[in-house]
Structure formats: C-alpha cells, structure tokens
Amino acid sequence: MYSDSLLRSVEKPGRYTGGEFGQVIKSKDGVAARVAFCFPDTYEIGMSNLGVRILYGVLNAMDDVWCERVFAPWVDMEAEMRKKGIRLSALESGDELLCFDFVAFTLQYELSYTNVLNMLELAGLPLTSAERGDLVLGTSPIVIGGGPCAYNAEPVADFFDLFLIGEGEEALPELVRLYINMKKSGASKSEFLREAAKLEGWYVPSLYEIEYGDDGTIASVTPLDGAPAKIKKRIVLDLDKSYFPDMVVMPYIETVHDRIMLEVYRGCIRGCRFCQAGMVYRPVREKSPEVLDRQARVLCDNTGYSEISLSSLSISDYSCLRDLTQRLLSWTEERKINLSLPSLRADSFTDELMERISSVRSSGLTFAPEAGTPRLRDAINKNITEEEILSACRTAYAAGKTSVKLYFMIGLPTETYEDIDGIAELAQKAVDEYYRTPERVKGRHVNVTISVAGFVPKPFTPFQWCAQDTVETLREKQAYLADKLKGNRKVRYNWHEAKVSFLEAVFARGDRRLSAALIEARRRGVRFDSWDEFFDYDVWMDIFKTVGIDPSFYANREFGKNEVLPWDIFDIGVTKSFLHREYERAKRSEPSKNCREGCLGCGANRLGGERSCCPIP
C-alpha cells in the first residue's frame, strides 16, 4: 500500500488509495488464484470502462479467485515510485504485482502499448515473455492481454504469454480454472500455455513461428507443439444469461464516464467499411428489455447514480428500443435519472425518440455522417442521406437544442477534395436548418461543431488493405477544410492530429518486428502517447530509425489481396473473402444493405445468429 507521505506528494491521490465503496476484498487464505486487472491508462479513464466492470465482477464471483484493479500511475506518481524504489501495486490489497498469478491487460487503443511496458517495468517484471522464463506456476505472473487491439496482437506479441481473442465472461474463468488445477500439480508455464492454447479463443504467441519474405511481408506462420492453425474468437451467445454486475466500484474522484452503463446489445447490423468494431463484434446479440430494466433498477438502487447510458454500437438499431425506453422512463423520470442514448444514427432519429430522451435532462446531440458527400458515404457504406442528417438536426432544433456535433473522417479511401468541400457544405446546411425550423428557440443562435479524425485502416475491415494518407497529405486536407470554414462563426472545427493517426495506423497493422521499437521507446521513457502533452512524433520517428523500421511500410502501403496479414491467424467469423468483396464495392461507391434487410454472407452467422426480442419494424 502506498504511504501517506507518498500520496500527499502527488496530484489526485484518490487514484491510488483504493478503499472505494463496492470494491471486493477477499481473504488470501481462501484464494487459489489472484488476478491483477490492469488498465494501461489513468484511473479516471479505466474506471469508466464497461469491460473492466464486467470482468472484475465475473472473476470475483468465483469463490477461490480474487481480481484486483491496477491503473497506470500518472507521471508525478511514477517519478516518486522510481525515486523511492516503490513497485506498482494493486488497489484492493496494496500488494505488488509480483504476488499475483495473472497480470491481465485490456488493450483498448494502440497508443496505450508504451504504458503496458512501463507498467510491467514498474512492477519489476521483465518485459518479454521469453525473459520471464519457464517457471513453475505460482512463482511468476502469467501476463495476458485482451480487448479490441488483441485482434492484431502481433506488435505486442513478444510481451505477453497469451491473448484472449473475443469476449471474456466465460473464457477468463475457464482459463483461471485450468491454471488452478495445473498449479496444484506443479506444472510449468510452458505446460500451462500448451494446454491454454487448446481452449477456444486463446492465442499463445510463443507457439507460432513467423517467417518474412524478401519484400518484408509475412511469408509464413507455422504453429508449434500442436497449436491450432486458426484461433476462433470467443463470444457469449445469450446475453440475457451472461454475467452483468449488480454493483460497481464507486470512484472517489471524478471519472470520464461516471454513470451506469447498460449494455443493450453487442454487434452491429450496418457494416460500415471503416469500422472494426462493427465486424469483430458480429453477430448481433440483444438483451431483452425485461433484463435490461431489471439490471438498471438494481444498479440505480445500489449505486445512487443519476444517469444511465445505453451502451451499444448503434442504439437506434436496437429492435426493442421503444419498449426499453418506455420501461425505463416509467421510473427514471420520477427519480430524476437522466437517460443517455449515445451512438444515435441520424436516419433513425425521430420526434418520438427525441421526446423520450428530452423527458429528462440531456446534453447536445451528436451524429456521425463520417463523409461529406453521398458518393463517399456510399463508398464507406454509411447508408445515410443528406436529408436524413438534416432531418435529425431539425428534430433536435424543434425540441429546443441549439447545438449539434457532427463527426467526420478525412483521408477515407476514394476521397477527393470535392468530398472535403462536402463537409463544409453539410456543416453550413446544418446551420441553415436551424433558422428554417419554426419551433427553434427564438433569440438564440445555433452552434454546429464538426470533429474530423484522420482515417486509420484497421484489421478485419474492408479497408484493412488500404494505404493511409501520408501525414503531409492529411495535414493538407485539414488545412484545406479549415480554409473552407474560415469566417464561419457558427461552425466550430476540431481535428485530430495527423501524426497521431499515423502512429495508430503503424501499430494497428503492424507485426512482431515492432516490438523492437516499443522496447526502444520504453528505454527512452515514452508513455502516455494518447495524451497530447506527451505525444512526440519526432521521438517516434527517431525510434523507428534507430531500430531500422520503416513505419510507412505498415501505414502508407496498400497491402496485397493475397498477402498474409499479421491477423490472418484469427477467425472472427467474418471471412476475408467477404471483406474483400466489400472493398471492391467501395471502389465502385456501391453501398450494401444491412443485416436485417438481407444476409450478405459475411460468415458471422455460423457463430450463432441474432435473437431479436421484438418484431423488426
């Protein structure tokens, strides 16, 4: 446990004290396995993550397992720890990570990788799996990873003993139970890893030999010691019966999302060609309104939170949304509990839905056209028209809203400067729509915010083969759009730094050779790359030069159709042939129908199909 004098010397000591209402404390004598669940960013961000809440609960529901939380220390705390030789410890017990059986990281975004290595070093653990050696179980932690970035685990494969590909509610307890049984028999780490590789969803990098061709691409991937040639992702089919916490740890300090997060369904019917989540979380699996209503009531009673956020990739595609909102509003309105519906699609935003979410307090509304012209929206398969976007704005204005936010991407495949012109034109049309809406709030002006991110090609999407625009090109396009918007005081323009998008693309599409760059980055003290004040593009370019890596090979090169991709070893249900068909349709600006309009044969239904709880309208 960190000392009082140490905590008094750092900003926000509440990040490190533990002791919050709702935390789980167990007797070490009755525990057969201990898990340190690590989020490689600050307490405020990690405590907002729904996956952390679910998996913390599901592991602690096992009588002989104790899961504790660990977050990346902020730079002031890290400096004190290094100066005083203090190792990273868990919040619940205050024990060092070396005392645990598992050190488990959730990998939510690529720019957290340097934090992972920093946390391993602060814990006193060697960085690579090979350096940690083949010890008897229980003498050194097994390091595991999971989360969205695990779908291409290769850039960090050398640092982990195994990865979970897919969902963890059933897979993690299964792995821990195997460990407990093998630990009793005195098995070694290598023996455990060979057995773990037989469990569905688990990837052991050390059991695969990677060879590269003269052109730098992957020549072959060879499984060793009976490891499977393909790792099939793990999913939970019946969400109504799956674990969901009835209590969460209540933070002492303000967090990013300090509210109840109610997971409505997993997957997405839409098939946007840039969206990794929409592909890797298929097939769609819905919770029933009865279960969701019950879970919301229990969490409100147990936590006292005054806001419920309905979590999904596209909440307006939930087939039972009307029934669910009716159930929730029957008691949340009286209790002044805010109902938040993020991830709304403009083409599904109606007067009725606006009325429902306005019955309690709510903030401004956000929509994501993604592209400025109908042609490019067809190319990315957004399947939304300009009229639907403006109709959604009109509905919001008529309900008293005076601000909307529109999300776009720049640098999308097939993009032209006419498409960038379209972003500025659509923003102005959203402004004009306000003044054409008779029911608007009189005497107040409108504010339209457009947020523009650089396109990052992601694994398991139709655009996984695409080259990212160079940093110079992205910056030229950002400046061009800024010039188009110059003098428009009713439109606020925010953009994502192109150099950050470039590094994201490098690690999103990278392979094991990038481990050398990450080790060099750790040597130089690089961490918190997702924070503007710490990201240093020039340092990263020098790192790549030092280790002999050309980062543009991963970010700015179009991958070959028949090229072996670093993530080809994983079977996510959606087939590579389907993704390439969608890529070809994108080149022709041909949209595809969504899953409820007809099956396109992506392959995910072989994992188990959608169980809609209400008739599809």
C-alpha positions as semicolon CSV with decimal commas, in nm:
position;residue;x (nm);y (nm);z (nm)
1;M;0,000;0,000;0,000
2;Y;0,136;0,342;-0,090
3;S;0,236;0,550;0,214
4;D;0,055;0,864;0,328
5;S;0,365;1,074;0,264
6;L;0,383;0,948;-0,093
7;L;0,014;1,014;-0,156
8;R;0,043;1,366;-0,017
9;S;0,317;1,443;-0,268
10;V;0,117;1,366;-0,585
11;E;-0,175;1,512;-0,776
12;K;-0,507;1,331;-0,722
13;P;-0,405;1,077;-0,455
14;G;-0,753;0,924;-0,490
15;R;-0,618;0,749;-0,799
16;Y;-0,404;0,523;-0,579
17;T;-0,577;0,468;-0,244
18;G;-0,840;0,205;-0,320
19;G;-1,095;0,156;-0,046
20;E;-1,391;0,269;-0,258
21;F;-1,745;0,159;-0,187
22;G;-1,813;-0,153;-0,394
23;Q;-1,457;-0,283;-0,416
24;V;-1,408;-0,655;-0,349
25;I;-1,191;-0,768;-0,059
26;K;-1,120;-1,136;-0,001
27;S;-0,913;-1,340;0,243
28;K;-0,589;-1,450;0,078
29;D;-0,609;-1,780;0,262
30;G;-0,922;-1,880;0,070
31;V;-0,794;-1,777;-0,270
32;A;-0,639;-2,021;-0,519
33;A;-0,559;-1,764;-0,790
34;R;-0,511;-1,388;-0,790
35;V;-0,563;-1,166;-1,094
36;A;-0,428;-0,812;-1,130
37;F;-0,659;-0,650;-1,387
38;C;-0,455;-0,370;-1,544
39;F;-0,586;-0,076;-1,743
40;P;-0,289;0,095;-1,915
41;D;-0,410;0,449;-1,863
42;T;-0,518;0,666;-1,571
43;Y;-0,770;0,572;-1,304
44;E;-1,025;0,820;-1,440
45;I;-1,028;0,654;-1,783
46;G;-1,003;0,293;-1,668
47;M;-1,279;0,321;-1,411
48;S;-1,512;0,434;-1,691
49;N;-1,458;0,118;-1,895
50;L;-1,755;-0,119;-1,905
51;G;-1,539;-0,422;-1,984
52;V;-1,334;-0,363;-1,669
53;R;-1,654;-0,350;-1,462
54;I;-1,788;-0,674;-1,612
55;L;-1,470;-0,881;-1,593
56;Y;-1,380;-0,755;-1,244
57;G;-1,721;-0,879;-1,132
58;V;-1,720;-1,209;-1,316
59;L;-1,381;-1,313;-1,177
60;N;-1,468;-1,208;-0,823
61;A;-1,788;-1,411;-0,849
62;M;-1,557;-1,716;-0,831
63;D;-1,514;-1,804;-0,463
64;D;-1,146;-1,900;-0,491
65;V;-1,036;-1,618;-0,724
66;W;-0,958;-1,258;-0,632
67;C;-0,940;-0,994;-0,904
68;E;-0,793;-0,656;-0,816
69;R;-0,751;-0,333;-1,013
70;V;-0,433;-0,165;-1,136
71;F;-0,405;0,158;-1,335
72;A;-0,115;0,342;-1,492
73;P;0,033;0,589;-1,243
74;W;0,043;0,949;-1,359
75;V;0,387;1,095;-1,427
76;D;0,422;1,256;-1,083
77;M;0,347;0,929;-0,909
78;E;0,577;0,737;-1,142
79;A;0,863;0,976;-1,066
80;E;0,817;0,923;-0,691
81;M;0,795;0,545;-0,734
82;R;1,116;0,531;-0,934
83;K;1,298;0,765;-0,697
84;K;1,199;0,562;-0,391
85;G;1,214;0,217;-0,549
86;I;0,842;0,150;-0,499
87;R;0,684;-0,113;-0,721
88;L;0,344;-0,098;-0,886
89;S;0,071;-0,247;-0,668
90;A;-0,300;-0,329;-0,681
91;L;-0,562;-0,103;-0,526
92;E;-0,753;-0,359;-0,319
93;S;-0,472;-0,531;-0,126
94;G;-0,183;-0,296;-0,190
95;D;0,026;-0,599;-0,292
96;E;0,290;-0,576;-0,563
97;L;0,204;-0,730;-0,898
98;L;0,477;-0,989;-0,847
99;C;0,247;-1,152;-0,588
100;F;-0,022;-1,230;-0,846
101;D;-0,086;-1,534;-1,061
102;F;-0,205;-1,328;-1,357
103;V;-0,126;-0,978;-1,473
104;A;-0,402;-0,907;-1,726
105;F;-0,410;-0,603;-1,954
106;T;-0,706;-0,475;-2,152
107;L;-0,582;-0,323;-2,478
108;Q;-0,836;-0,060;-2,580
109;Y;-0,623;0,154;-2,813
110;E;-0,286;0,116;-2,983
111;L;-0,128;0,421;-2,821
112;S;-0,151;0,252;-2,480
113;Y;0,119;-0,001;-2,568
114;T;0,403;0,202;-2,419
115;N;0,204;0,228;-2,095
116;V;0,182;-0,152;-2,085
117;L;0,560;-0,181;-2,098
118;N;0,602;0,097;-1,844
119;M;0,366;-0,079;-1,602
120;L;0,550;-0,411;-1,645
121;E;0,877;-0,236;-1,567
122;L;0,731;-0,056;-1,264
123;A;0,603;-0,393;-1,143
124;G;0,954;-0,539;-1,156
125;L;0,866;-0,782;-1,434
126;P;1,092;-0,845;-1,735
127;L;0,928;-0,701;-2,046
128;T;0,921;-1,005;-2,273
129;S;0,766;-1,344;-2,216
130;A;1,096;-1,511;-2,305
131;E;1,287;-1,309;-2,043
132;R;1,036;-1,405;-1,776
133;G;1,135;-1,766;-1,832
134;D;0,967;-2,103;-1,798
135;L;0,900;-2,113;-1,425
136;V;0,673;-2,326;-1,210
137;L;0,321;-2,185;-1,193
138;G;0,276;-1,956;-0,895
139;T;0,634;-1,826;-0,890
140;S;0,588;-1,552;-1,152
141;P;0,273;-1,400;-1,303
142;I;0,131;-1,507;-1,636
143;V;0,086;-1,194;-1,848
144;I;-0,229;-1,194;-2,061
145;G;-0,393;-0,943;-2,294
146;G;-0,735;-0,888;-2,443
147;G;-0,964;-0,618;-2,575
148;P;-1,010;-0,468;-2,922
149;C;-0,639;-0,435;-3,001
150;A;-0,585;-0,807;-2,941
151;Y;-0,745;-0,869;-3,281
152;N;-0,399;-0,780;-3,410
153;A;-0,181;-0,881;-3,119
154;E;0,142;-0,906;-3,318
155;P;0,304;-0,568;-3,239
156;V;0,297;-0,659;-2,867
157;A;0,309;-1,039;-2,901
158;D;0,658;-1,069;-2,754
159;F;0,549;-0,908;-2,426
160;F;0,252;-1,134;-2,349
161;D;0,224;-1,501;-2,261
162;L;-0,122;-1,532;-2,414
163;F;-0,411;-1,330;-2,552
164;L;-0,786;-1,370;-2,540
165;I;-0,944;-1,318;-2,880
166;G;-1,307;-1,226;-2,819
167;E;-1,526;-1,193;-2,513
168;G;-1,414;-1,284;-2,163
169;E;-1,715;-1,358;-1,941
170;E;-1,684;-1,733;-1,994
171;A;-1,329;-1,760;-2,131
172;L;-1,146;-1,595;-1,841
173;P;-1,298;-1,812;-1,565
174;E;-1,226;-2,116;-1,780
175;L;-0,859;-2,019;-1,815
176;V;-0,821;-1,941;-1,445
177;R;-0,977;-2,275;-1,352
178;L;-0,727;-2,455;-1,578
179;Y;-0,445;-2,262;-1,411
180;I;-0,563;-2,350;-1,060
181;N;-0,577;-2,719;-1,145
182;M;-0,235;-2,721;-1,313
183;K;-0,078;-2,511;-1,037
184;K;-0,171;-2,780;-0,785
185;S;0,024;-3,037;-0,985
186;G;0,339;-2,821;-1,004
187;A;0,316;-2,761;-1,381
188;S;0,543;-2,514;-1,557
189;K;0,442;-2,205;-1,754
190;S;0,516;-2,374;-2,086
191;E;0,299;-2,674;-1,994
192;F;0,016;-2,442;-1,896
193;L;0,044;-2,240;-2,215
194;R;0,026;-2,552;-2,431
195;E;-0,296;-2,653;-2,255
196;A;-0,435;-2,298;-2,269
197;A;-0,385;-2,298;-2,646
198;K;-0,641;-2,580;-2,667
199;L;-0,913;-2,357;-2,516
200;E;-1,129;-2,170;-2,765
201;G;-1,028;-1,808;-2,805
202;W;-0,679;-1,823;-2,654
203;Y;-0,370;-1,731;-2,857
204;V;-0,020;-1,820;-2,735
205;P;0,229;-1,621;-2,947
206;S;0,529;-1,833;-2,848
207;L;0,367;-2,133;-3,017
208;Y;0,384;-1,971;-3,362
209;E;0,692;-1,920;-3,579
210;I;0,678;-1,622;-3,816
211;E;0,894;-1,602;-4,130
212;Y;0,926;-1,298;-4,356
213;G;0,988;-1,271;-4,728
214;D;1,248;-1,063;-4,906
215;D;0,989;-0,790;-4,963
216;G;0,926;-0,757;-4,589
217;T;0,582;-0,916;-4,590
218;I;0,496;-1,226;-4,388
219;A;0,595;-1,542;-4,576
220;S;0,450;-1,799;-4,337
221;V;0,306;-1,861;-3,990
222;T;0,382;-2,207;-3,852
223;P;0,205;-2,345;-3,543
224;L;0,426;-2,536;-3,298
225;D;0,358;-2,811;-3,040
226;G;0,008;-2,885;-3,164
227;A;-0,118;-2,524;-3,151
228;P;-0,419;-2,462;-3,376
229;A;-0,364;-2,315;-3,722
230;K;-0,654;-2,074;-3,658
231;I;-0,777;-1,926;-3,331
232;K;-1,154;-1,888;-3,327
233;K;-1,279;-1,585;-3,136
234;R;-1,478;-1,645;-2,821
235;I;-1,828;-1,499;-2,792
236;V;-2,116;-1,512;-2,547
237;L;-2,433;-1,610;-2,729
238;D;-2,708;-1,543;-2,474
239;L;-2,653;-1,201;-2,318
240;D;-2,966;-1,235;-2,104
241;K;-2,796;-1,520;-1,918
242;S;-2,444;-1,380;-1,920
243;Y;-2,288;-1,213;-1,618
244;F;-2,359;-0,843;-1,562
245;P;-2,262;-0,666;-1,238
246;D;-2,530;-0,557;-0,992
247;M;-2,276;-0,334;-0,818
248;V;-1,978;-0,134;-0,942
249;V;-1,685;0,023;-0,761
250;M;-1,777;0,383;-0,679
251;P;-1,479;0,611;-0,753
252;Y;-1,356;0,868;-0,502
253;I;-1,269;1,115;-0,778
254;E;-1,447;1,225;-1,093
255;T;-1,407;0,984;-1,385
256;V;-1,467;1,027;-1,757
257;H;-1,796;0,837;-1,757
258;D;-1,922;0,846;-1,401
259;R;-2,259;0,680;-1,459
260;I;-2,437;0,350;-1,508
261;M;-2,351;0,190;-1,841
262;L;-2,620;-0,052;-1,950
263;E;-2,501;-0,283;-2,227
264;V;-2,800;-0,319;-2,459
265;Y;-2,656;-0,547;-2,726
266;R;-2,335;-0,649;-2,897
267;G;-2,254;-0,638;-3,264
268;C;-2,385;-0,415;-3,543
269;I;-2,608;-0,469;-3,844
270;R;-2,466;-0,185;-4,052
271;G;-2,134;-0,294;-4,200
272;C;-1,959;0,045;-4,225
273;R;-1,642;-0,040;-4,414
274;F;-1,404;0,156;-4,192
275;C;-1,538;0,022;-3,861
276;Q;-1,351;-0,259;-3,690
277;A;-1,598;-0,292;-3,403
278;G;-1,884;-0,344;-3,646
279;M;-1,707;-0,651;-3,786
280;V;-1,528;-0,811;-3,490
281;Y;-1,830;-0,797;-3,258
282;R;-2,061;-0,975;-3,501
283;P;-2,305;-1,148;-3,482
284;V;-2,565;-0,918;-3,323
285;R;-2,687;-1,041;-2,985
286;E;-2,953;-0,844;-2,799
287;K;-3,062;-0,832;-2,438
288;S;-3,433;-0,832;-2,368
289;P;-3,599;-0,515;-2,230
290;E;-3,707;-0,707;-1,918
291;V;-3,347;-0,799;-1,831
292;L;-3,217;-0,451;-1,908
293;D;-3,484;-0,284;-1,699
294;R;-3,409;-0,513;-1,406
295;Q;-3,034;-0,454;-1,432
296;A;-3,086;-0,077;-1,449
297;R;-3,310;-0,074;-1,141
298;V;-3,065;-0,281;-0,936
299;L;-2,768;-0,065;-1,032
300;C;-2,955;0,258;-0,959
301;D;-3,061;0,126;-0,619
302;N;-2,709;0,005;-0,534
303;T;-2,506;0,299;-0,662
304;G;-2,724;0,609;-0,646
305;Y;-2,612;0,719;-0,991
306;S;-2,840;0,973;-1,160
307;E;-2,760;0,883;-1,520
308;I;-2,799;0,567;-1,729
309;S;-2,616;0,541;-2,059
310;L;-2,750;0,283;-2,305
311;S;-2,433;0,128;-2,445
312;S;-2,409;-0,021;-2,795
313;L;-2,252;0,049;-3,132
314;S;-2,579;0,194;-3,266
315;I;-2,851;0,230;-3,006
316;S;-3,123;0,321;-3,257
317;D;-3,078;-0,022;-3,420
318;Y;-3,187;-0,199;-3,103
319;S;-3,507;-0,374;-3,209
320;C;-3,677;-0,316;-2,872
321;L;-3,579;0,047;-2,816
322;R;-3,937;0,172;-2,780
323;D;-4,023;-0,095;-2,524
324;L;-3,700;-0,040;-2,334
325;T;-3,732;0,337;-2,312
326;Q;-4,094;0,305;-2,200
327;R;-3,992;0,071;-1,921
328;L;-3,703;0,291;-1,809
329;L;-3,894;0,618;-1,826
330;S;-4,174;0,469;-1,616
331;W;-3,947;0,506;-1,312
332;T;-3,638;0,709;-1,408
333;E;-3,836;1,025;-1,486
334;E;-3,987;1,037;-1,139
335;R;-3,646;0,978;-0,981
336;K;-3,481;1,247;-1,200
337;I;-3,246;0,993;-1,353
338;N;-3,106;1,103;-1,686
339;L;-3,134;0,863;-1,981
340;S;-2,846;0,897;-2,226
341;L;-2,860;0,745;-2,574
342;P;-2,516;0,776;-2,736
343;S;-2,435;0,633;-3,080
344;L;-2,761;0,753;-3,238
345;R;-2,793;0,720;-3,614
346;A;-2,938;1,023;-3,787
347;D;-3,161;0,809;-4,011
348;S;-3,330;0,659;-3,704
349;F;-3,371;0,978;-3,505
350;T;-3,741;1,060;-3,478
351;D;-3,964;1,309;-3,297
352;E;-4,077;1,029;-3,067
353;L;-3,719;0,936;-2,976
354;M;-3,631;1,300;-2,918
355;E;-3,932;1,334;-2,688
356;R;-3,823;1,031;-2,490
357;I;-3,467;1,143;-2,430
358;S;-3,578;1,501;-2,361
359;S;-3,819;1,396;-2,086
360;V;-3,523;1,419;-1,850
361;R;-3,222;1,644;-1,877
362;S;-2,989;1,575;-2,168
363;S;-2,698;1,747;-2,335
364;G;-2,641;1,829;-2,701
365;L;-2,676;1,565;-2,966
366;T;-2,407;1,403;-3,178
367;F;-2,440;1,240;-3,520
368;A;-2,175;1,082;-3,740
369;P;-2,218;1,136;-4,114
370;E;-1,848;1,035;-4,146
371;A;-1,827;1,174;-4,503
372;G;-1,943;1,498;-4,666
373;T;-2,093;1,368;-4,992
374;P;-2,343;1,097;-5,085
375;R;-2,087;0,929;-5,311
376;L;-1,829;0,886;-5,034
377;R;-2,095;0,782;-4,782
378;D;-2,191;0,509;-5,029
379;A;-1,826;0,409;-5,065
380;I;-1,785;0,365;-4,690
381;N;-2,133;0,205;-4,665
382;K;-2,263;0,460;-4,418
383;N;-2,610;0,428;-4,575
384;I;-2,735;0,767;-4,467
385;T;-2,862;1,052;-4,683
386;E;-2,814;1,424;-4,651
387;E;-3,186;1,470;-4,592
388;E;-3,177;1,219;-4,305
389;I;-2,888;1,409;-4,146
390;L;-3,066;1,743;-4,178
391;S;-3,394;1,590;-4,060
392;A;-3,219;1,470;-3,743
393;C;-3,082;1,821;-3,686
394;R;-3,428;1,968;-3,747
395;T;-3,582;1,731;-3,494
396;A;-3,321;1,832;-3,236
397;Y;-3,372;2,203;-3,302
398;A;-3,752;2,170;-3,277
399;A;-3,705;2,011;-2,934
400;G;-3,507;2,309;-2,808
401;K;-3,150;2,207;-2,890
402;T;-2,921;2,485;-3,010
403;S;-2,609;2,278;-3,071
404;V;-2,524;1,962;-3,260
405;K;-2,196;1,786;-3,320
406;L;-2,114;1,611;-3,647
407;Y;-1,832;1,356;-3,674
408;F;-1,639;1,311;-4,000
409;M;-1,327;1,134;-4,120
410;I;-1,071;1,270;-4,361
411;G;-0,843;1,062;-4,581
412;L;-1,103;0,793;-4,646
413;P;-1,040;0,557;-4,940
414;T;-1,155;0,707;-5,275
415;E;-1,181;1,055;-5,115
416;T;-1,145;1,364;-5,336
417;Y;-1,132;1,732;-5,249
418;E;-1,495;1,756;-5,356
419;D;-1,575;1,525;-5,065
420;I;-1,392;1,762;-4,829
421;D;-1,590;2,053;-4,975
422;G;-1,896;1,846;-4,886
423;I;-1,804;1,850;-4,515
424;A;-1,803;2,231;-4,509
425;E;-2,124;2,247;-4,713
426;L;-2,305;1,997;-4,491
427;A;-2,198;2,188;-4,178
428;Q;-2,342;2,508;-4,325
429;K;-2,665;2,329;-4,420
430;A;-2,696;2,211;-4,059
431;V;-2,666;2,577;-3,952
432;D;-2,922;2,690;-4,209
433;E;-3,164;2,418;-4,097
434;Y;-3,178;2,577;-3,753
435;Y;-3,308;2,904;-3,889
436;R;-3,559;2,721;-4,111
437;T;-3,705;2,538;-3,811
438;P;-4,010;2,731;-3,685
439;E;-4,009;2,556;-3,348
440;R;-3,648;2,655;-3,268
441;V;-3,562;2,852;-2,955
442;K;-3,615;3,214;-3,054
443;G;-3,347;3,467;-2,973
444;R;-3,064;3,213;-2,954
445;H;-2,801;3,124;-3,208
446;V;-2,700;2,778;-3,323
447;N;-2,359;2,616;-3,285
448;V;-2,256;2,330;-3,510
449;T;-1,933;2,155;-3,415
450;I;-1,760;1,933;-3,667
451;S;-1,494;1,694;-3,540
452;V;-1,271;1,543;-3,806
453;A;-1,042;1,246;-3,748
454;G;-0,784;1,102;-3,986
455;F;-0,881;0,766;-4,136
456;V;-0,689;0,474;-3,985
457;P;-0,708;0,140;-4,171
458;K;-0,797;-0,131;-3,919
459;P;-0,769;-0,511;-3,923
460;F;-1,082;-0,710;-4,008
461;T;-1,244;-0,431;-4,207
462;P;-1,295;-0,400;-4,584
463;F;-1,040;-0,118;-4,569
464;Q;-0,771;-0,327;-4,397
465;W;-0,576;-0,340;-4,725
466;C;-0,587;0,039;-4,783
467;A;-0,293;0,273;-4,756
468;Q;-0,335;0,559;-4,514
469;D;-0,273;0,908;-4,650
470;T;0,069;1,039;-4,553
471;V;0,091;1,284;-4,266
472;E;0,165;1,560;-4,514
473;T;-0,145;1,480;-4,722
474;L;-0,370;1,458;-4,416
475;R;-0,244;1,794;-4,294
476;E;-0,301;1,949;-4,637
477;K;-0,660;1,825;-4,630
478;Q;-0,713;1,954;-4,277
479;A;-0,583;2,295;-4,377
480;Y;-0,799;2,293;-4,690
481;L;-1,111;2,229;-4,481
482;A;-1,009;2,498;-4,231
483;D;-0,983;2,745;-4,518
484;K;-1,330;2,645;-4,640
485;L;-1,473;2,718;-4,295
486;K;-1,280;3,041;-4,237
487;G;-1,503;3,319;-4,110
488;N;-1,797;3,090;-4,030
489;R;-1,859;3,177;-3,666
490;K;-2,145;2,932;-3,631
491;V;-1,932;2,629;-3,714
492;R;-1,660;2,513;-3,479
493;Y;-1,391;2,294;-3,636
494;N;-1,194;2,038;-3,435
495;W;-0,948;1,795;-3,588
496;H;-0,735;1,502;-3,478
497;E;-0,359;1,540;-3,511
498;A;-0,247;1,362;-3,831
499;K;0,079;1,246;-3,673
500;V;-0,117;1,062;-3,404
501;S;-0,333;0,894;-3,669
502;F;-0,017;0,782;-3,847
503;L;0,123;0,612;-3,537
504;E;-0,215;0,448;-3,474
505;A;-0,204;0,301;-3,825
506;V;0,151;0,172;-3,779
507;F;0,057;-0,028;-3,471
508;A;-0,291;-0,122;-3,595
509;R;-0,145;-0,301;-3,900
510;G;0,196;-0,392;-3,761
511;D;0,371;-0,723;-3,696
512;R;0,609;-0,863;-3,435
513;R;0,906;-0,666;-3,563
514;L;0,754;-0,357;-3,399
515;S;0,845;-0,498;-3,057
516;A;1,196;-0,360;-3,113
517;A;1,050;-0,009;-3,149
518;L;0,841;-0,048;-2,834
519;I;1,143;-0,168;-2,634
520;E;1,343;0,131;-2,756
521;A;1,052;0,359;-2,668
522;R;1,048;0,216;-2,315
523;R;1,423;0,274;-2,288
524;R;1,365;0,638;-2,374
525;G;1,083;0,676;-2,122
526;V;0,799;0,710;-2,374
527;R;0,448;0,666;-2,232
528;F;0,101;0,824;-2,239
529;D;0,118;0,859;-2,619
530;S;-0,258;0,917;-2,635
531;W;-0,215;1,235;-2,427
532;D;-0,131;1,544;-2,633
533;E;0,118;1,675;-2,380
534;F;0,331;1,359;-2,404
535;F;0,298;1,252;-2,767
536;D;0,622;1,328;-2,953
537;Y;0,619;1,242;-3,321
538;D;0,985;1,331;-3,374
539;V;1,093;1,097;-3,095
540;W;0,895;0,815;-3,255
541;M;1,049;0,879;-3,596
542;D;1,394;0,864;-3,439
543;I;1,299;0,542;-3,259
544;F;1,197;0,378;-3,587
545;K;1,519;0,495;-3,750
546;T;1,729;0,361;-3,460
547;V;1,578;0,010;-3,482
548;G;1,574;0,002;-3,862
549;I;1,198;0,006;-3,918
550;D;1,020;0,200;-4,191
551;P;0,683;0,288;-4,034
552;S;0,532;0,381;-4,370
553;F;0,561;0,012;-4,465
554;Y;0,274;-0,051;-4,225
555;A;0,072;0,273;-4,253
556;N;0,113;0,409;-4,606
557;R;0,136;0,092;-4,816
558;E;-0,158;-0,081;-4,982
559;F;-0,148;-0,445;-4,874
560;G;-0,177;-0,712;-5,144
561;K;-0,501;-0,906;-5,185
562;N;-0,324;-1,238;-5,132
563;E;-0,074;-1,108;-4,878
564;V;-0,052;-1,290;-4,545
565;L;-0,174;-1,034;-4,293
566;P;-0,048;-1,034;-3,933
567;W;-0,400;-1,103;-3,805
568;D;-0,490;-1,380;-4,052
569;I;-0,434;-1,636;-3,778
570;F;-0,760;-1,529;-3,610
571;D;-1,106;-1,644;-3,716
572;I;-1,356;-1,376;-3,615
573;G;-1,645;-1,530;-3,809
574;V;-1,643;-1,264;-4,083
575;T;-1,448;-1,408;-4,377
576;K;-1,160;-1,247;-4,561
577;S;-1,336;-1,305;-4,894
578;F;-1,640;-1,108;-4,773
579;L;-1,420;-0,820;-4,659
580;H;-1,251;-0,808;-4,999
581;R;-1,585;-0,813;-5,182
582;E;-1,690;-0,514;-4,974
583;Y;-1,361;-0,340;-5,055
584;E;-1,427;-0,383;-5,427
585;R;-1,778;-0,243;-5,384
586;A;-1,629;0,055;-5,202
587;K;-1,408;0,132;-5,501
588;R;-1,725;0,150;-5,711
589;S;-1,909;0,355;-5,445
590;E;-2,167;0,078;-5,413
591;P;-2,342;0,052;-5,075
592;S;-2,450;-0,281;-4,926
593;K;-2,770;-0,350;-4,738
594;N;-2,766;-0,401;-4,365
595;C;-2,806;-0,740;-4,198
596;R;-3,179;-0,701;-4,131
597;E;-3,250;-0,616;-4,493
598;G;-3,087;-0,940;-4,606
599;C;-2,783;-1,156;-4,537
600;L;-2,472;-1,069;-4,737
601;G;-2,290;-1,387;-4,634
602;C;-2,021;-1,232;-4,413
603;G;-1,981;-1,565;-4,231
604;A;-2,053;-1,448;-3,876
605;N;-2,387;-1,630;-3,854
606;R;-2,201;-1,960;-3,822
607;L;-2,106;-1,841;-3,472
608;G;-2,474;-1,808;-3,378
609;G;-2,737;-1,573;-3,512
610;E;-2,924;-1,266;-3,393
611;R;-3,205;-1,321;-3,145
612;S;-3,421;-1,014;-3,174
613;C;-3,658;-0,969;-2,883
614;C;-3,912;-0,758;-3,072
615;P;-4,054;-0,766;-3,424
616;I;-3,834;-0,583;-3,673
617;P;-4,025;-0,275;-3,795
